[in-house]
Amino acid sequence: MRRSLPWLLTLLLLSGCARLDAIPYSPPQTAATWLAIQPYVAFTLAGHEIILVQPSTTFFVYLLGVVAIGAGLYFFRIRQGQRSRLWWGIALALWGAGALLAGTSYEAFSYALKCAGRPACVWTSWWEVAYLVLSVVGVESKIKAEAYTCATGRLLRRLIVYAAANLAAYGAIALIGALVPVKFLISFELLILFAAPTILLFFIPNGWRYAKFRDRMDLALLGAWAWLALTLGAYFLYLMSGTTQTLWARGIWFSENDVLHIGLIGWMIYLARVVAPRVRDAEETSGMSGMDNLSAHATTQRRRGYDRYQDTKILCACARASLALSISPVSA
């Protein structure tokens, strides 16, 4: 039975490929109209004609993928035993790989993957399904990174279980959507529905911790979540405004996806330069719950502040004593 499972899974996926092709593009498009509704460039490479769709958007999304992978590798390089940095590195590397897959199917080679040799263009491909799954795995990896940053004990375990459950739920839904197929279940909109609560979840612990402890790490993370929320908001506002079609009609190749990708490129750079050096694991305190550990962390922070105050007093006292000793011979 165990030996037959890989073959059954392979057959299931192969049948799913055919079923994905059953979802037509909406509104219906042919190979000719696909190129008529969006910018593209055609060139010859090694005797083969290559059609690159939305070249400027392709550039930005591929650049995003490279920058994200680079940021992930930077988190790995400065890990220093911190599990939070490890999971940040995993998350960004997965996001980068997903961006490369998305750019290939949504933009760069969408004509070859969805239209070429077909009577009508199809709506999606397995490249896009893989991108959606990698994106959600990346989001769940961020939950684990945030968990190791802000929690220990039971709260840490609960956040990790939440990340695993959220990933399993989305994976099952995406697989059903690809194999049945159901268009909405493998859409970018459903991905956002899964990711949005997580982004809101990130604001809570970092906001609470910064209000209590004034920790620069939490302020840096709050800036990261605010940047991401603003980027997604700008994407949807631009999408709903219909500006893309207006600009394309004037020969300006700039779309809502460019807004998203440029915002995310800036976000990745912010994560590498501002968040990476500051992020660290929460302090372990055995036998305490997550909230108890936050209280313990508060006590530790107050103690450190008091110690710095005492050190300053000692330094000032030493300085006054040295000054007195240096003046006393002159006075005599």
Phi and psi in degrees as GROMACS dihedral restraints (atoms count N, CA, C in turn):
[ dihedral_restraints ]
;  ai    aj    ak    al  type     phi  dphi    fc
    3     4     5     6     1   -63.7    20    10
    4     5     6     7     1   -36.6    20    10
    6     7     8     9     1   -68.1    20    10
    7     8     9    10     1   -28.3    20    10
    9    10    11    12     1   -81.4    20    10
   10    11    12    13     1   -18.5    20    10
   12    13    14    15     1   -61.2    20    10
   13    14    15    16     1   -45.0    20    10
   15    16    17    18     1   -59.9    20    10
   16    17    18    19     1   -38.2    20    10
   18    19    20    21     1   -66.8    20    10
   19    20    21    22     1   -40.0    20    10
   21    22    23    24     1   -65.1    20    10
   22    23    24    25     1   -41.3    20    10
   24    25    26    27     1   -64.2    20    10
   25    26    27    28     1   -40.8    20    10
   27    28    29    30     1   -61.8    20    10
   28    29    30    31     1   -45.0    20    10
   30    31    32    33     1   -63.5    20    10
   31    32    33    34     1   -38.1    20    10
   33    34    35    36     1   -62.9    20    10
   34    35    36    37     1   -44.0    20    10
   36    37    38    39     1   -68.2    20    10
   37    38    39    40     1   -38.9    20    10
   39    40    41    42     1   -64.3    20    10
   40    41    42    43     1   -40.2    20    10
   42    43    44    45     1   -67.7    20    10
   43    44    45    46     1   -32.0    20    10
   45    46    47    48     1   -66.0    20    10
   46    47    48    49     1   -34.6    20    10
   48    49    50    51     1   -58.7    20    10
   49    50    51    52     1   -43.7    20    10
   51    52    53    54     1   -65.7    20    10
   52    53    54    55     1   -36.3    20    10
   54    55    56    57     1   -71.1    20    10
   55    56    57    58     1   -33.9    20    10
   57    58    59    60     1   -59.8    20    10
   58    59    60    61     1   -36.9    20    10
   60    61    62    63     1   -66.7    20    10
   61    62    63    64     1   -12.6    20    10
   63    64    65    66     1   -80.5    20    10
   64    65    66    67     1   -10.3    20    10
   66    67    68    69     1   -89.3    20    10
   67    68    69    70     1   109.3    20    10
   69    70    71    72     1   -76.2    20    10
   70    71    72    73     1   153.8    20    10
   72    73    74    75     1   -68.2    20    10
   73    74    75    76     1   143.7    20    10
   75    76    77    78     1  -125.5    20    10
   76    77    78    79     1   124.0    20    10
   78    79    80    81     1   -69.2    20    10
   79    80    81    82     1   157.0    20    10
   81    82    83    84     1   -55.2    20    10
   82    83    84    85     1   138.2    20    10
   84    85    86    87     1  -135.1    20    10
   85    86    87    88     1   147.7    20    10
   87    88    89    90     1  -104.9    20    10
   88    89    90    91     1   174.9    20    10
   90    91    92    93     1   -57.4    20    10
   91    92    93    94     1   -39.1    20    10
   93    94    95    96     1   -69.8    20    10
   94    95    96    97     1   -45.8    20    10
   96    97    98    99     1   -71.2    20    10
   97    98    99   100     1   -26.3    20    10
   99   100   101   102     1   -59.5    20    10
  100   101   102   103     1   -40.8    20    10
  102   103   104   105     1   -79.2    20    10
  103   104   105   106     1   -19.8    20    10
  105   106   107   108     1   -78.9    20    10
  106   107   108   109     1   -23.5    20    10
  108   109   110   111     1   -95.1    20    10
  109   110   111   112     1    -1.5    20    10
  111   112   113   114     1  -153.3    20    10
  112   113   114   115     1   158.9    20    10
  114   115   116   117     1   -71.9    20    10
  115   116   117   118     1   149.6    20    10
  117   118   119   120     1  -158.8    20    10
  118   119   120   121     1   162.8    20    10
  120   121   122   123     1  -130.3    20    10
  121   122   123   124     1   145.1    20    10
  123   124   125   126     1  -120.3    20    10
  124   125   126   127     1   136.9    20    10
  126   127   128   129     1  -150.3    20    10
  127   128   129   130     1   164.6    20    10
  129   130   131   132     1  -105.8    20    10
  130   131   132   133     1   132.8    20    10
  132   133   134   135     1  -135.3    20    10
  133   134   135   136     1   118.7    20    10
  135   136   137   138     1    54.3    20    10
  136   137   138   139     1    38.4    20    10
  138   139   140   141     1    82.0    20    10
  139   140   141   142     1     3.0    20    10
  141   142   143   144     1  -114.6    20    10
  142   143   144   145     1   138.2    20    10
  144   145   146   147     1   -79.1    20    10
  145   146   147   148     1   127.1    20    10
  147   148   149   150     1  -111.6    20    10
  148   149   150   151     1   128.5    20    10
  150   151   152   153     1  -110.6    20    10
  151   152   153   154     1   114.6    20    10
  153   154   155   156     1  -103.5    20    10
  154   155   156   157     1   114.4    20    10
  156   157   158   159     1   -90.4    20    10
  157   158   159   160     1   140.8    20    10
  159   160   161   162     1    48.1    20    10
  160   161   162   163     1    64.9    20    10
  162   163   164   165     1   -59.2    20    10
  163   164   165   166     1   -39.5    20    10
  165   166   167   168     1   -68.7    20    10
  166   167   168   169     1   -40.6    20    10
  168   169   170   171     1   -65.8    20    10
  169   170   171   172     1   -38.0    20    10
  171   172   173   174     1   -58.4    20    10
  172   173   174   175     1   -43.5    20    10
  174   175   176   177     1   -59.2    20    10
  175   176   177   178     1   -47.5    20    10
  177   178   179   180     1   -67.0    20    10
  178   179   180   181     1   -40.4    20    10
  180   181   182   183     1   -72.0    20    10
  181   182   183   184     1   -36.4    20    10
  183   184   185   186     1   -68.3    20    10
  184   185   186   187     1   -38.4    20    10
  186   187   188   189     1   -62.5    20    10
  187   188   189   190     1   -41.0    20    10
  189   190   191   192     1   -58.6    20    10
  190   191   192   193     1   -45.0    20    10
  192   193   194   195     1   -59.8    20    10
  193   194   195   196     1   -43.8    20    10
  195   196   197   198     1   -67.0    20    10
  196   197   198   199     1   -44.3    20    10
  198   199   200   201     1   -64.3    20    10
  199   200   201   202     1   -41.1    20    10
  201   202   203   204     1   -64.0    20    10
  202   203   204   205     1   -44.7    20    10
  204   205   206   207     1   -63.5    20    10
  205   206   207   208     1   -40.9    20    10
  207   208   209   210     1   -61.4    20    10
  208   209   210   211     1   -41.8    20    10
  210   211   212   213     1   -64.3    20    10
  211   212   213   214     1   -39.9    20    10
  213   214   215   216     1   -61.9    20    10
  214   215   216   217     1   -43.3    20    10
  216   217   218   219     1   -64.2    20    10
  217   218   219   220     1   -33.5    20    10
  219   220   221   222     1   -66.3    20    10
  220   221   222   223     1   -40.8    20    10
  222   223   224   225     1   -60.5    20    10
  223   224   225   226     1   -40.2    20    10
  225   226   227   228     1   -62.1    20    10
  226   227   228   229     1   -42.2    20    10
  228   229   230   231     1   -66.1    20    10
  229   230   231   232     1   -35.2    20    10
  231   232   233   234     1  -103.1    20    10
  232   233   234   235     1    24.0    20    10
  234   235   236   237     1   -56.4    20    10
  235   236   237   238     1   -50.2    20    10
  237   238   239   240     1    52.5    20    10
  238   239   240   241     1    41.2    20    10
  240   241   242   243     1    78.3    20    10
  241   242   243   244     1     2.2    20    10
  243   244   245   246     1   -84.3    20    10
  244   245   246   247     1   119.4    20    10
  246   247   248   249     1   -68.6    20    10
  247   248   249   250     1   -30.5    20    10
  249   250   251   252     1   -62.2    20    10
  250   251   252   253     1   -42.0    20    10
  252   253   254   255     1   -68.8    20    10
  253   254   255   256     1   -35.6    20    10
  255   256   257   258     1   -58.7    20    10
  256   257   258   259     1   -48.3    20    10
  258   259   260   261     1   -73.2    20    10
  259   260   261   262     1   -29.1    20    10
  261   262   263   264     1   -63.0    20    10
  262   263   264   265     1   -43.4    20    10
  264   265   266   267     1   -61.0    20    10
  265   266   267   268     1   -43.5    20    10
  267   268   269   270     1   -62.0    20    10
  268   269   270   271     1   -45.8    20    10
  270   271   272   273     1   -59.8    20    10
  271   272   273   274     1   -47.1    20    10
  273   274   275   276     1   -71.4    20    10
  274   275   276   277     1   -36.1    20    10
  276   277   278   279     1   -63.1    20    10
  277   278   279   280     1   -40.8    20    10
  279   280   281   282     1   -66.7    20    10
  280   281   282   283     1   -41.4    20    10
  282   283   284   285     1   -60.8    20    10
  283   284   285   286     1   -40.8    20    10
  285   286   287   288     1   -63.4    20    10
  286   287   288   289     1   -45.1    20    10
  288   289   290   291     1   -62.2    20    10
  289   290   291   292     1   -41.1    20    10
  291   292   293   294     1   -62.6    20    10
  292   293   294   295     1   -38.7    20    10
  294   295   296   297     1   -63.7    20    10
  295   296   297   298     1   -38.3    20    10
  297   298   299   300     1   -65.5    20    10
  298   299   300   301     1   -40.2    20    10
  300   301   302   303     1   -65.3    20    10
  301   302   303   304     1   -43.8    20    10
  303   304   305   306     1   -62.3    20    10
  304   305   306   307     1   -45.8    20    10
  306   307   308   309     1   -61.9    20    10
  307   308   309   310     1   -32.8    20    10
  309   310   311   312     1   -68.1    20    10
  310   311   312   313     1   -43.7    20    10
  312   313   314   315     1   -92.2    20    10
  313   314   315   316     1   -39.8    20    10
  315   316   317   318     1   -73.6    20    10
  316   317   318   319     1   -37.3    20    10
  318   319   320   321     1  -119.7    20    10
  319   320   321   322     1   -79.5    20    10
  321   322   323   324     1   -48.8    20    10
  322   323   324   325     1   -58.6    20    10
  324   325   326   327     1  -114.7    20    10
  325   326   327   328     1    31.5    20    10
  327   328   329   330     1   -62.7    20    10
  328   329   330   331     1   -34.5    20    10
  330   331   332   333     1   -63.1    20    10
  331   332   333   334     1   -47.3    20    10
  333   334   335   336     1   -67.3    20    10
  334   335   336   337     1   -37.8    20    10
  336   337   338   339     1   -81.1    20    10
  337   338   339   340     1   -29.9    20    10
  339   340   341   342     1  -114.5    20    10
  340   341   342   343     1   -20.6    20    10
  342   343   344   345     1  -124.8    20    10
  343   344   345   346     1   -39.6    20    10
  345   346   347   348     1   -59.3    20    10
  346   347   348   349     1   128.2    20    10
  348   349   350   351     1    76.8    20    10
  349   350   351   352     1    10.2    20    10
  351   352   353   354     1  -115.1    20    10
  352   353   354   355     1   150.2    20    10
  354   355   356   357     1   -69.6    20    10
  355   356   357   358     1   -29.1    20    10
  357   358   359   360     1  -144.8    20    10
  358   359   360   361     1   148.5    20    10
  360   361   362   363     1   -71.7    20    10
  361   362   363   364     1   146.0    20    10
  363   364   365   366     1   -96.2    20    10
  364   365   366   367     1   164.6    20    10
  366   367   368   369     1   -82.3    20    10
  367   368   369   370     1   -35.2    20    10
  369   370   371   372     1  -147.2    20    10
  370   371   372   373     1  -177.9    20    10
  372   373   374   375     1  -149.1    20    10
  373   374   375   376     1   169.9    20    10
  375   376   377   378     1   -67.0    20    10
  376   377   378   379     1   -23.0    20    10
  378   379   380   381     1   -58.7    20    10
  379   380   381   382     1   -41.8    20    10
  381   382   383   384     1   -73.8    20    10
  382   383   384   385     1   -36.7    20    10
  384   385   386   387     1   -62.6    20    10
  385   386   387   388     1   -42.9    20    10
  387   388   389   390     1   -62.6    20    10
  388   389   390   391     1   -39.6    20    10
  390   391   392   393     1   -61.0    20    10
  391   392   393   394     1   -44.6    20    10
  393   394   395   396     1   -62.0    20    10
  394   395   396   397     1   -44.0    20    10
  396   397   398   399     1   -65.7    20    10
  397   398   399   400     1   -45.0    20    10
  399   400   401   402     1   -61.7    20    10
  400   401   402   403     1   -36.8    20    10
  402   403   404   405     1   -64.3    20    10
  403   404   405   406     1   -43.0    20    10
  405   406   407   408     1   -68.6    20    10
  406   407   408   409     1   -39.3    20    10
  408   409   410   411     1   -60.6    20    10
  409   410   411   412     1   -38.4    20    10
  411   412   413   414     1   -63.2    20    10
  412   413   414   415     1   -42.3    20    10
  414   415   416   417     1   -63.5    20    10
  415   416   417   418     1   -43.4    20    10
  417   418   419   420     1   -66.9    20    10
  418   419   420   421     1   -32.8    20    10
  420   421   422   423     1   -65.3    20    10
  421   422   423   424     1   -34.5    20    10
  423   424   425   426     1   -64.8    20    10
  424   425   426   427     1   -35.6    20    10
  426   427   428   429     1   -60.7    20    10
  427   428   429   430     1   -43.5    20    10
  429   430   431   432     1   -65.3    20    10
  430   431   432   433     1   -40.3    20    10
  432   433   434   435     1   -61.3    20    10
  433   434   435   436     1   -44.7    20    10
  435   436   437   438     1   -65.2    20    10
  436   437   438   439     1   -37.4    20    10
  438   439   440   441     1   -62.7    20    10
  439   440   441   442     1   -46.3    20    10
  441   442   443   444     1   -67.8    20    10
  442   443   444   445     1   -24.5    20    10
  444   445   446   447     1   -77.3    20    10
  445   446   447   448     1   -38.7    20    10
  447   448   449   450     1  -112.3    20    10
  448   449   450   451     1    -8.3    20    10
  450   451   452   453     1  -144.3    20    10
  451   452   453   454     1   159.8    20    10
  453   454   455   456     1  -142.5    20    10
  454   455   456   457     1   176.1    20    10
  456   457   458   459     1    64.2    20    10
  457   458   459   460     1  -140.0    20    10
  459   460   461   462     1   -64.8    20    10
  460   461   462   463     1   -38.4    20    10
  462   463   464   465     1   -62.9    20    10
  463   464   465   466     1   -40.5    20    10
  465   466   467   468     1   -60.6    20    10
  466   467   468   469     1   -46.7    20    10
  468   469   470   471     1   -63.2    20    10
  469   470   471   472     1   -38.3    20    10
  471   472   473   474     1   -65.9    20    10
  472   473   474   475     1   -40.8    20    10
  474   475   476   477     1   -65.7    20    10
  475   476   477   478     1   -38.5    20    10
  477   478   479   480     1   -66.6    20    10
  478   479   480   481     1   -39.9    20    10
  480   481   482   483     1   -64.5    20    10
  481   482   483   484     1   -40.6    20    10
  483   484   485   486     1   -60.4    20    10
  484   485   486   487     1   -43.6    20    10
  486   487   488   489     1   -61.9    20    10
  487   488   489   490     1   -44.4    20    10
  489   490   491   492     1   -65.2    20    10
  490   491   492   493     1   -41.5    20    10
  492   493   494   495     1   -66.4    20    10
  493   494   495   496     1   -41.2    20    10
  495   496   497   498     1   -63.7    20    10
  496   497   498   499     1   -41.3    20    10
  498   499   500   501     1   -66.3    20    10
  499   500   501   502     1   -43.6    20    10
  501   502   503   504     1   -62.7    20    10
  502   503   504   505     1   -41.1    20    10
  504   505   506   507     1   -63.5    20    10
  505   506   507   508     1   -46.6    20    10
  507   508   509   510     1   -67.7    20    10
  508   509   510   511     1   -39.8    20    10
  510   511   512   513     1   -58.9    20    10
  511   512   513   514     1   -42.8    20    10
  513   514   515   516     1   -66.1    20    10
  514   515   516   517     1   -41.8    20    10
  516   517   518   519     1   -64.7    20    10
  517   518   519   520     1   -44.3    20    10
  519   520   521   522     1   -64.2    20    10
  520   521   522   523     1   -38.4    20    10
  522   523   524   525     1   -65.7    20    10
  523   524   525   526     1   -42.6    20    10
  525   526   527   528     1   -61.9    20    10
  526   527   528   529     1   -44.3    20    10
  528   529   530   531     1   -61.6    20    10
  529   530   531   532     1   -34.8    20    10
  531   532   533   534     1   -78.4    20    10
  532   533   534   535     1   -33.0    20    10
  534   535   536   537     1   -91.1    20    10
  535   536   537   538     1   -25.9    20    10
  537   538   539   540     1   -72.1    20    10
  538   539   540   541     1   -49.8    20    10
  540   541   542   543     1   -96.7    20    10
  541   542   543   544     1   159.4    20    10
  543   544   545   546     1  -128.4    20    10
  544   545   546   547     1   118.0    20    10
  546   547   548   549     1   -58.2    20    10
  547   548   549   550     1   -48.5    20    10
  549   550   551   552     1   -63.8    20    10
  550   551   552   553     1   -32.3    20    10
  552   553   554   555     1   -70.3    20    10
  553   554   555   556     1   -14.8    20    10
  555   556   557   558     1  -122.9    20    10
  556   557   558   559     1    39.0    20    10
  558   559   560   561     1  -106.8    20    10
  559   560   561   562     1   159.3    20    10
  561   562   563   564     1   -65.4    20    10
  562   563   564   565     1   -32.1    20    10
  564   565   566   567     1   -62.5    20    10
  565   566   567   568     1   -42.2    20    10
  567   568   569   570     1   -66.5    20    10
  568   569   570   571     1   -36.4    20    10
  570   571   572   573     1   -58.0    20    10
  571   572   573   574     1   -43.8    20    10
  573   574   575   576     1   -64.9    20    10
  574   575   576   577     1   -38.4    20    10
  576   577   578   579     1   -61.7    20    10
  577   578   579   580     1   -35.1    20    10
  579   580   581   582     1   -75.8    20    10
  580   581   582   583     1   -35.4    20    10
  582   583   584   585     1   -82.1    20    10
  583   584   585   586     1   -33.9    20    10
  585   586   587   588     1   -57.6    20    10
  586   587   588   589     1   -48.2    20    10
  588   589   590   591     1   -59.2    20    10
  589   590   591   592     1   -33.2    20    10
  591   592   593   594     1   -66.3    20    10
  592   593   594   595     1   -41.8    20    10
  594   595   596   597     1   -62.5    20    10
  595   596   597   598     1   -42.3    20    10
  597   598   599   600     1   -63.2    20    10
  598   599   600   601     1   -37.6    20    10
  600   601   602   603     1   -61.5    20    10
  601   602   603   604     1   -35.2    20    10
  603   604   605   606     1   -66.0    20    10
  604   605   606   607     1   -34.6    20    10
  606   607   608   609     1   -62.9    20    10
  607   608   609   610     1   -35.2    20    10
  609   610   611   612     1   -64.4    20    10
  610   611   612   613     1   -58.1    20    10
  612   613   614   615     1   -65.4    20    10
  613   614   615   616     1   -39.6    20    10
  615   616   617   618     1   -69.1    20    10
  616   617   618   619     1   -38.2    20    10
  618   619   620   621     1   -64.4    20    10
  619   620   621   622     1   -44.3    20    10
  621   622   623   624     1   -64.4    20    10
  622   623   624   625     1   -44.6    20    10
  624   625   626   627     1   -66.1    20    10
  625   626   627   628     1   -39.7    20    10
  627   628   629   630     1   -68.3    20    10
  628   629   630   631     1   -38.8    20    10
  630   631   632   633     1   -61.1    20    10
  631   632   633   634     1   -34.7    20    10
  633   634   635   636     1   -85.9    20    10
  634   635   636   637     1   -41.9    20    10
  636   637   638   639     1  -112.6    20    10
  637   638   639   640     1   -14.5    20    10
  639   640   641   642     1    54.1    20    10
  640   641   642   643     1    42.7    20    10
  642   643   644   645     1   -83.0    20    10
  643   644   645   646     1   129.4    20    10
  645   646   647   648     1   -64.7    20    10
  646   647   648   649     1   -27.3    20    10
  648   649   650   651     1   -62.2    20    10
  649   650   651   652     1   -45.2    20    10
  651   652   653   654     1   -66.3    20    10
  652   653   654   655     1   -36.8    20    10
  654   655   656   657     1   -64.5    20    10
  655   656   657   658     1   -41.5    20    10
  657   658   659   660     1   -63.2    20    10
  658   659   660   661     1   -40.9    20    10
  660   661   662   663     1   -69.4    20    10
  661   662   663   664     1   -37.5    20    10
  663   664   665   666     1   -60.5    20    10
  664   665   666   667     1   -40.5    20    10
  666   667   668   669     1   -61.7    20    10
  667   668   669   670     1   -37.9    20    10
  669   670   671   672     1   -65.3    20    10
  670   671   672   673     1   -45.5    20    10
  672   673   674   675     1   -67.6    20    10
  673   674   675   676     1   -37.0    20    10
  675   676   677   678     1   -65.0    20    10
  676   677   678   679     1   -41.5    20    10
  678   679   680   681     1   -60.9    20    10
  679   680   681   682     1   -45.1    20    10
  681   682   683   684     1   -64.4    20    10
  682   683   684   685     1   -43.0    20    10
  684   685   686   687     1   -63.4    20    10
  685   686   687   688     1   -42.4    20    10
  687   688   689   690     1   -65.0    20    10
  688   689   690   691     1   -37.8    20    10
  690   691   692   693     1   -63.4    20    10
  691   692   693   694     1   -46.9    20    10
  693   694   695   696     1   -64.6    20    10
  694   695   696   697     1   -38.9    20    10
  696   697   698   699     1   -63.2    20    10
  697   698   699   700     1   -42.2    20    10
  699   700   701   702     1   -63.9    20    10
  700   701   702   703     1   -37.6    20    10
  702   703   704   705     1   -60.6    20    10
  703   704   705   706     1   -49.5    20    10
  705   706   707   708     1   -69.5    20    10
  706   707   708   709     1   -36.2    20    10
  708   709   710   711     1   -64.2    20    10
  709   710   711   712     1   -43.0    20    10
  711   712   713   714     1   -65.8    20    10
  712   713   714   715     1   -39.4    20    10
  714   715   716   717     1   -61.8    20    10
  715   716   717   718     1   -46.5    20    10
  717   718   719   720     1   -72.3    20    10
  718   719   720   721     1   -21.2    20    10
  720   721   722   723     1   -75.4    20    10
  721   722   723   724     1   -19.2    20    10
  723   724   725   726     1    73.4    20    10
  724   725   726   727     1    17.6    20    10
  726   727   728   729     1   -67.1    20    10
  727   728   729   730     1   -30.0    20    10
  729   730   731   732     1   -56.7    20    10
  730   731   732   733     1   -50.5    20    10
  732   733   734   735     1   -63.1    20    10
  733   734   735   736     1   -37.1    20    10
  735   736   737   738     1   -63.8    20    10
  736   737   738   739     1   -44.4    20    10
  738   739   740   741     1   -70.8    20    10
  739   740   741   742     1   -40.8    20    10
  741   742   743   744     1   -60.5    20    10
  742   743   744   745     1   -37.7    20    10
  744   745   746   747     1   -63.3    20    10
  745   746   747   748     1   -24.8    20    10
  747   748   749   750     1   -95.7    20    10
  748   749   750   751     1     5.0    20    10
  750   751   752   753     1    82.9    20    10
  751   752   753   754     1    14.0    20    10
  753   754   755   756     1  -101.0    20    10
  754   755   756   757     1   112.5    20    10
  756   757   758   759     1   -89.5    20    10
  757   758   759   760     1    76.8    20    10
  759   760   761   762     1  -138.3    20    10
  760   761   762   763     1   122.7    20    10
  762   763   764   765     1  -123.6    20    10
  763   764   765   766     1   177.5    20    10
  765   766   767   768     1   -62.3    20    10
  766   767   768   769     1   -29.3    20    10
  768   769   770   771     1   -66.9    20    10
  769   770   771   772     1   -32.7    20    10
  771   772   773   774     1   -66.3    20    10
  772   773   774   775     1   -39.5    20    10
  774   775   776   777     1   -58.6    20    10
  775   776   777   778     1   -46.6    20    10
  777   778   779   780     1   -62.9    20    10
  778   779   780   781     1   -47.8    20    10
  780   781   782   783     1   -68.7    20    10
  781   782   783   784     1   -40.3    20    10
  783   784   785   786     1   -65.3    20    10
  784   785   786   787     1   -42.3    20    10
  786   787   788   789     1   -61.3    20    10
  787   788   789   790     1   -40.6    20    10
  789   790   791   792     1   -72.0    20    10
  790   791   792   793     1   -32.3    20    10
  792   793   794   795     1   -61.7    20    10
  793   794   795   796     1   -46.5    20    10
  795   796   797   798     1   -60.9    20    10
  796   797   798   799     1   -38.1    20    10
  798   799   800   801     1   -63.6    20    10
  799   800   801   802     1   -43.2    20    10
  801   802   803   804     1   -62.2    20    10
  802   803   804   805     1   -42.3    20    10
  804   805   806   807     1   -63.6    20    10
  805   806   807   808     1   -40.9    20    10
  807   808   809   810     1   -60.6    20    10
  808   809   810   811     1   -43.4    20    10
  810   811   812   813     1   -61.0    20    10
  811   812   813   814     1   -43.4    20    10
  813   814   815   816     1   -70.4    20    10
  814   815   816   817     1   -38.8    20    10
  816   817   818   819     1   -88.2    20    10
  817   818   819   820     1   -33.9    20    10
  819   820   821   822     1  -105.8    20    10
  820   821   822   823     1   -46.4    20    10
  822   823   824   825     1   -79.0    20    10
  823   824   825   826     1   -46.3    20    10
  825   826   827   828     1   -53.6    20    10
  826   827   828   829     1   -46.3    20    10
  828   829   830   831     1   -70.1    20    10
  829   830   831   832     1   -19.2    20    10
  831   832   833   834     1  -100.0    20    10
  832   833   834   835     1   -25.9    20    10
  834   835   836   837     1   -71.5    20    10
  835   836   837   838     1   142.4    20    10
  837   838   839   840     1  -156.9    20    10
  838   839   840   841     1   165.1    20    10
  840   841   842   843     1   -74.1    20    10
  841   842   843   844     1   149.8    20    10
  843   844   845   846     1   -66.5    20    10
  844   845   846   847     1   153.5    20    10
  846   847   848   849     1   -71.8    20    10
  847   848   849   850     1   135.1    20    10
  849   850   851   852     1   -83.7    20    10
  850   851   852   853     1   131.4    20    10
  852   853   854   855     1  -134.3    20    10
  853   854   855   856     1   106.3    20    10
  855   856   857   858     1   -63.5    20    10
  856   857   858   859     1   143.7    20    10
  858   859   860   861     1    80.3    20    10
  859   860   861   862     1     7.9    20    10
  861   862   863   864     1  -114.6    20    10
  862   863   864   865     1   151.4    20    10
  864   865   866   867     1   -77.6    20    10
  865   866   867   868     1   173.8    20    10
  867   868   869   870     1   -59.2    20    10
  868   869   870   871     1   -46.2    20    10
  870   871   872   873     1   -68.9    20    10
  871   872   873   874     1   -36.4    20    10
  873   874   875   876     1   -62.0    20    10
  874   875   876   877     1   -36.7    20    10
  876   877   878   879     1   -69.0    20    10
  877   878   879   880     1   -34.0    20    10
  879   880   881   882     1   -63.3    20    10
  880   881   882   883     1   -38.7    20    10
  882   883   884   885     1   -65.4    20    10
  883   884   885   886     1   -41.1    20    10
  885   886   887   888     1   -62.3    20    10
  886   887   888   889     1   -38.7    20    10
  888   889   890   891     1   -63.2    20    10
  889   890   891   892     1   -40.2    20    10
  891   892   893   894     1   -61.5    20    10
  892   893   894   895     1   -43.6    20    10
  894   895   896   897     1   -62.2    20    10
  895   896   897   898     1   -42.5    20    10
  897   898   899   900     1   -62.5    20    10
  898   899   900   901     1   -42.0    20    10
  900   901   902   903     1   -63.8    20    10
  901   902   903   904     1   -41.4    20    10
  903   904   905   906     1   -65.2    20    10
  904   905   906   907     1   -39.0    20    10
  906   907   908   909     1   -64.9    20    10
  907   908   909   910     1   -41.4    20    10
  909   910   911   912     1   -63.6    20    10
  910   911   912   913     1   -41.0    20    10
  912   913   914   915     1   -62.7    20    10
  913   914   915   916     1   -40.3    20    10
  915   916   917   918     1   -65.5    20    10
  916   917   918   919     1   -40.2    20    10
  918   919   920   921     1   -63.1    20    10
  919   920   921   922     1   -41.0    20    10
  921   922   923   924     1   -64.5    20    10
  922   923   924   925     1   -37.2    20    10
  924   925   926   927     1   -63.9    20    10
  925   926   927   928     1   -43.6    20    10
  927   928   929   930     1   -65.3    20    10
  928   929   930   931     1   -41.5    20    10
  930   931   932   933     1   -60.3    20    10
  931   932   933   934     1   -40.0    20    10
  933   934   935   936     1   -63.7    20    10
  934   935   936   937     1   -42.0    20    10
  936   937   938   939     1   -61.7    20    10
  937   938   939   940     1   -42.3    20    10
  939   940   941   942     1   -63.8    20    10
  940   941   942   943     1   -43.7    20    10
  942   943   944   945     1   -61.7    20    10
  943   944   945   946     1   -41.6    20    10
  945   946   947   948     1   -64.5    20    10
  946   947   948   949     1   -41.3    20    10
  948   949   950   951     1   -63.3    20    10
  949   950   951   952     1   -42.6    20    10
  951   952   953   954     1   -63.0    20    10
  952   953   954   955     1   -40.2    20    10
  954   955   956   957     1   -63.9    20    10
  955   956   957   958     1   -43.4    20    10
  957   958   959   960     1   -62.9    20    10
  958   959   960   961     1   -40.7    20    10
  960   961   962   963     1   -64.7    20    10
  961   962   963   964     1   -43.0    20    10
  963   964   965   966     1   -62.6    20    10
  964   965   966   967     1   -41.3    20    10
  966   967   968   969     1   -63.5    20    10
  967   968   969   970     1   -41.7    20    10
  969   970   971   972     1   -63.0    20    10
  970   971   972   973     1   -43.8    20    10
  972   973   974   975     1   -64.5    20    10
  973   974   975   976     1   -36.9    20    10
  975   976   977   978     1   -72.7    20    10
  976   977   978   979     1   -27.3    20    10
  978   979   980   981     1   -85.7    20    10
  979   980   981   982     1   -31.8    20    10
  981   982   983   984     1   -58.0    20    10
  982   983   984   985     1   -41.0    20    10
  984   985   986   987     1   -63.3    20    10
  985   986   987   988     1   -35.1    20    10
  987   988   989   990     1   -66.0    20    10
  988   989   990   991     1   -40.7    20    10
  990   991   992   993     1   -64.1    20    10
  991   992   993   994     1   -36.1    20    10
